[in-house]
Amino acid sequence: MAGIQETGSTPQPRALFGKGAARRRVGIRIDMTPMVDIAFLLLIFFMVTTVFRQPRAIELNVPEPDVKVAVPETNVLTVYIDQNESMFTRLGPGAIARTDPDHVFDLLRQQAGANPNLIILVKIHRLAKYAHMVDMLDGFEDAHLERFSLAVLDEADAKLLETVR
């Protein structure tokens, strides 16, 4: 609490520049303890009631390593991402076409709607940015596409993409 300190013997006030008696100075002491207590109570309250953002994790169902599943080539849509972050798509044994990254999920939704057995295979070059793979996985989740596979873009696929450019 605030308080005023008065000393037992106060000297006589002296006149300031001939204008009469000067006012006597009083020592003031402010107790900061209650304000510090309230500050800490508020800090603890907000720390306890704050909901921290949960880390986002990607949940993948991975098949057993020894299980091999035969899939007809006509049911596979392959998305290639090379080291220059260019995207190419290929449906089944068809031709490879350059694809705009902004419209790739529209194409995937369209093809998945036309073929319910469609499996998307994403082949990413080892030197491509990690963010592209994460963007693809987030896009699959947003588009409600659950049948996809990830693979590394091998040398044969890289040579095949060079012919398309």
C-alpha positions as YAML, in Angstrom:
chain: A
units: angstrom
residues:
- id: 1
  name: MET
  ca: [0.00, 0.00, 0.00]
- id: 2
  name: ALA
  ca: [1.04, 3.58, -0.39]
- id: 3
  name: GLY
  ca: [2.22, 5.42, 2.64]
- id: 4
  name: ILE
  ca: [3.68, 8.71, 3.68]
- id: 5
  name: GLN
  ca: [6.84, 8.75, 5.68]
- id: 6
  name: GLU
  ca: [7.30, 11.54, 8.13]
- id: 7
  name: THR
  ca: [10.43, 11.94, 10.12]
- id: 8
  name: GLY
  ca: [10.28, 12.88, 13.80]
- id: 9
  name: SER
  ca: [12.29, 16.10, 13.60]
- id: 10
  name: THR
  ca: [11.80, 18.21, 10.54]
- id: 11
  name: PRO
  ca: [13.96, 21.20, 9.85]
- id: 12
  name: GLN
  ca: [12.35, 24.57, 9.49]
- id: 13
  name: PRO
  ca: [11.45, 25.36, 5.91]
- id: 14
  name: ARG
  ca: [13.43, 28.19, 4.43]
- id: 15
  name: ALA
  ca: [12.24, 30.93, 2.18]
- id: 16
  name: LEU
  ca: [12.78, 30.58, -1.53]
- id: 17
  name: PHE
  ca: [14.00, 33.72, -3.19]
- id: 18
  name: GLY
  ca: [12.08, 35.95, -0.80]
- id: 19
  name: LYS
  ca: [8.63, 34.59, -1.64]
- id: 20
  name: GLY
  ca: [7.70, 33.45, 1.79]
- id: 21
  name: ALA
  ca: [7.93, 30.08, 3.41]
- id: 22
  name: ALA
  ca: [8.57, 27.06, 1.18]
- id: 23
  name: ARG
  ca: [6.41, 24.00, 1.43]
- id: 24
  name: ARG
  ca: [7.74, 21.16, 3.44]
- id: 25
  name: ARG
  ca: [8.76, 18.04, 1.42]
- id: 26
  name: VAL
  ca: [7.14, 14.82, 2.45]
- id: 27
  name: GLY
  ca: [8.73, 11.43, 1.65]
- id: 28
  name: ILE
  ca: [6.37, 9.10, -0.22]
- id: 29
  name: ARG
  ca: [6.81, 5.35, -0.30]
- id: 30
  name: ILE
  ca: [4.73, 3.15, -2.65]
- id: 31
  name: ASP
  ca: [4.49, -0.54, -1.81]
- id: 32
  name: MET
  ca: [4.67, -2.46, -5.12]
- id: 33
  name: THR
  ca: [4.05, -5.91, -3.63]
- id: 34
  name: PRO
  ca: [0.30, -6.12, -4.44]
- id: 35
  name: MET
  ca: [0.89, -5.07, -8.05]
- id: 36
  name: VAL
  ca: [3.61, -7.70, -8.48]
- id: 37
  name: ASP
  ca: [1.30, -10.32, -6.96]
- id: 38
  name: ILE
  ca: [-1.47, -9.44, -9.43]
- id: 39
  name: ALA
  ca: [0.98, -9.49, -12.35]
- id: 40
  name: PHE
  ca: [2.15, -12.99, -11.44]
- id: 41
  name: LEU
  ca: [-1.42, -14.20, -10.88]
- id: 42
  name: LEU
  ca: [-2.41, -12.95, -14.34]
- id: 43
  name: LEU
  ca: [0.68, -14.54, -15.88]
- id: 44
  name: ILE
  ca: [-0.08, -17.90, -14.26]
- id: 45
  name: PHE
  ca: [-3.76, -17.64, -15.25]
- id: 46
  name: PHE
  ca: [-2.94, -17.06, -18.92]
- id: 47
  name: MET
  ca: [-0.28, -19.78, -18.96]
- id: 48
  name: VAL
  ca: [-2.71, -22.33, -17.53]
- id: 49
  name: THR
  ca: [-5.71, -21.41, -19.71]
- id: 50
  name: THR
  ca: [-3.86, -20.96, -23.02]
- id: 51
  name: VAL
  ca: [-4.26, -23.74, -25.56]
- id: 52
  name: PHE
  ca: [-1.00, -24.28, -27.35]
- id: 53
  name: ARG
  ca: [-1.08, -25.20, -31.02]
- id: 54
  name: GLN
  ca: [-0.66, -28.90, -31.50]
- id: 55
  name: PRO
  ca: [2.15, -29.90, -33.86]
- id: 56
  name: ARG
  ca: [0.81, -30.94, -37.22]
- id: 57
  name: ALA
  ca: [1.69, -34.48, -38.12]
- id: 58
  name: ILE
  ca: [1.00, -36.46, -41.24]
- id: 59
  name: GLU
  ca: [-0.46, -39.86, -40.54]
- id: 60
  name: LEU
  ca: [0.35, -42.46, -43.16]
- id: 61
  name: ASN
  ca: [-0.81, -46.04, -43.33]
- id: 62
  name: VAL
  ca: [2.19, -47.94, -44.59]
- id: 63
  name: PRO
  ca: [1.81, -51.50, -45.91]
- id: 64
  name: GLU
  ca: [4.01, -54.32, -44.78]
- id: 65
  name: PRO
  ca: [7.39, -54.30, -46.57]
- id: 66
  name: ASP
  ca: [7.06, -57.84, -47.95]
- id: 67
  name: VAL
  ca: [3.57, -57.38, -49.39]
- id: 68
  name: LYS
  ca: [3.47, -56.83, -53.14]
- id: 69
  name: VAL
  ca: [0.21, -55.76, -54.74]
- id: 70
  name: ALA
  ca: [-0.37, -56.11, -58.47]
- id: 71
  name: VAL
  ca: [-2.06, -53.02, -59.91]
- id: 72
  name: PRO
  ca: [-3.08, -52.61, -63.55]
- id: 73
  name: GLU
  ca: [-1.04, -49.89, -65.21]
- id: 74
  name: THR
  ca: [-4.23, -48.17, -66.42]
- id: 75
  name: ASN
  ca: [-5.18, -47.49, -62.77]
- id: 76
  name: VAL
  ca: [-1.94, -45.62, -61.99]
- id: 77
  name: LEU
  ca: [-1.55, -41.85, -62.33]
- id: 78
  name: THR
  ca: [2.10, -40.91, -61.94]
- id: 79
  name: VAL
  ca: [3.15, -37.41, -60.85]
- id: 80
  name: TYR
  ca: [6.81, -36.60, -61.45]
- id: 81
  name: ILE
  ca: [8.63, -33.76, -59.63]
- id: 82
  name: ASP
  ca: [12.17, -33.14, -60.87]
- id: 83
  name: GLN
  ca: [15.04, -31.22, -59.25]
- id: 84
  name: ASN
  ca: [13.89, -27.98, -60.93]
- id: 85
  name: GLU
  ca: [10.50, -28.36, -59.21]
- id: 86
  name: SER
  ca: [8.73, -28.93, -62.54]
- id: 87
  name: MET
  ca: [5.69, -31.23, -62.47]
- id: 88
  name: PHE
  ca: [4.75, -33.83, -65.03]
- id: 89
  name: THR
  ca: [1.86, -36.29, -65.06]
- id: 90
  name: ARG
  ca: [1.28, -39.58, -66.81]
- id: 91
  name: LEU
  ca: [-1.91, -41.63, -66.77]
- id: 92
  name: GLY
  ca: [-1.22, -45.32, -67.24]
- id: 93
  name: PRO
  ca: [1.02, -46.12, -70.20]
- id: 94
  name: GLY
  ca: [0.12, -42.79, -71.87]
- id: 95
  name: ALA
  ca: [2.34, -39.87, -72.72]
- id: 96
  name: ILE
  ca: [3.97, -37.64, -70.12]
- id: 97
  name: ALA
  ca: [2.63, -34.09, -70.00]
- id: 98
  name: ARG
  ca: [3.91, -31.01, -68.20]
- id: 99
  name: THR
  ca: [1.44, -29.96, -65.50]
- id: 100
  name: ASP
  ca: [0.89, -26.64, -63.78]
- id: 101
  name: PRO
  ca: [1.50, -27.12, -60.02]
- id: 102
  name: ASP
  ca: [-1.47, -24.88, -59.22]
- id: 103
  name: HIS
  ca: [-3.89, -27.15, -61.10]
- id: 104
  name: VAL
  ca: [-2.44, -30.57, -60.32]
- id: 105
  name: PHE
  ca: [-5.00, -31.32, -57.60]
- id: 106
  name: ASP
  ca: [-7.88, -30.40, -59.89]
- id: 107
  name: LEU
  ca: [-6.51, -32.95, -62.35]
- id: 108
  name: LEU
  ca: [-6.10, -35.55, -59.59]
- id: 109
  name: ARG
  ca: [-9.68, -35.04, -58.33]
- id: 110
  name: GLN
  ca: [-11.01, -35.29, -61.88]
- id: 111
  name: GLN
  ca: [-9.13, -38.50, -62.61]
- id: 112
  name: ALA
  ca: [-10.03, -40.02, -59.22]
- id: 113
  name: GLY
  ca: [-13.69, -39.24, -59.88]
- id: 114
  name: ALA
  ca: [-13.52, -40.94, -63.27]
- id: 115
  name: ASN
  ca: [-11.71, -44.02, -61.96]
- id: 116
  name: PRO
  ca: [-12.48, -45.10, -58.35]
- id: 117
  name: ASN
  ca: [-9.61, -47.62, -58.44]
- id: 118
  name: LEU
  ca: [-7.04, -44.95, -59.31]
- id: 119
  name: ILE
  ca: [-3.76, -45.02, -57.40]
- id: 120
  name: ILE
  ca: [-1.55, -41.94, -57.49]
- id: 121
  name: LEU
  ca: [2.19, -42.51, -57.62]
- id: 122
  name: VAL
  ca: [4.33, -39.48, -56.78]
- id: 123
  name: LYS
  ca: [7.96, -39.71, -57.85]
- id: 124
  name: ILE
  ca: [10.12, -36.94, -56.41]
- id: 125
  name: HIS
  ca: [13.74, -36.22, -57.31]
- id: 126
  name: ARG
  ca: [16.15, -36.44, -54.40]
- id: 127
  name: LEU
  ca: [17.30, -32.84, -54.95]
- id: 128
  name: ALA
  ca: [13.76, -31.40, -54.98]
- id: 129
  name: LYS
  ca: [12.69, -29.36, -51.97]
- id: 130
  name: TYR
  ca: [11.10, -31.22, -49.09]
- id: 131
  name: ALA
  ca: [8.25, -28.68, -49.10]
- id: 132
  name: HIS
  ca: [6.98, -30.10, -52.41]
- id: 133
  name: MET
  ca: [6.45, -33.52, -50.90]
- id: 134
  name: VAL
  ca: [4.70, -32.02, -47.87]
- id: 135
  name: ASP
  ca: [2.51, -29.89, -50.18]
- id: 136
  name: MET
  ca: [1.57, -33.01, -52.14]
- id: 137
  name: LEU
  ca: [0.62, -34.88, -48.96]
- id: 138
  name: ASP
  ca: [-1.41, -31.90, -47.70]
- id: 139
  name: GLY
  ca: [-3.11, -31.65, -51.08]
- id: 140
  name: PHE
  ca: [-4.03, -35.34, -50.98]
- id: 141
  name: GLU
  ca: [-5.60, -34.83, -47.57]
- id: 142
  name: ASP
  ca: [-7.51, -31.74, -48.73]
- id: 143
  name: ALA
  ca: [-8.75, -33.53, -51.86]
- id: 144
  name: HIS
  ca: [-9.72, -36.62, -49.81]
- id: 145
  name: LEU
  ca: [-7.42, -38.82, -51.91]
- id: 146
  name: GLU
  ca: [-6.36, -41.77, -49.81]
- id: 147
  name: ARG
  ca: [-4.74, -44.11, -52.33]
- id: 148
  name: PHE
  ca: [-1.30, -42.80, -53.17]
- id: 149
  name: SER
  ca: [2.29, -43.89, -53.05]
- id: 150
  name: LEU
  ca: [5.60, -42.04, -52.78]
- id: 151
  name: ALA
  ca: [8.78, -43.05, -54.57]
- id: 152
  name: VAL
  ca: [12.15, -41.63, -55.51]
- id: 153
  name: LEU
  ca: [12.58, -40.43, -59.08]
- id: 154
  name: ASP
  ca: [15.19, -42.81, -60.52]
- id: 155
  name: GLU
  ca: [17.61, -42.24, -63.41]
- id: 156
  name: ALA
  ca: [15.38, -43.90, -66.01]
- id: 157
  name: ASP
  ca: [12.50, -41.58, -65.12]
- id: 158
  name: ALA
  ca: [14.82, -38.56, -65.14]
- id: 159
  name: LYS
  ca: [15.97, -39.45, -68.68]
- id: 160
  name: LEU
  ca: [12.34, -39.91, -69.71]
- id: 161
  name: LEU
  ca: [11.49, -36.43, -68.39]
- id: 162
  name: GLU
  ca: [14.37, -34.88, -70.34]
- id: 163
  name: THR
  ca: [12.70, -35.97, -73.57]
- id: 164
  name: VAL
  ca: [9.51, -34.12, -72.60]
- id: 165
  name: ARG
  ca: [11.17, -30.77, -71.97]
...
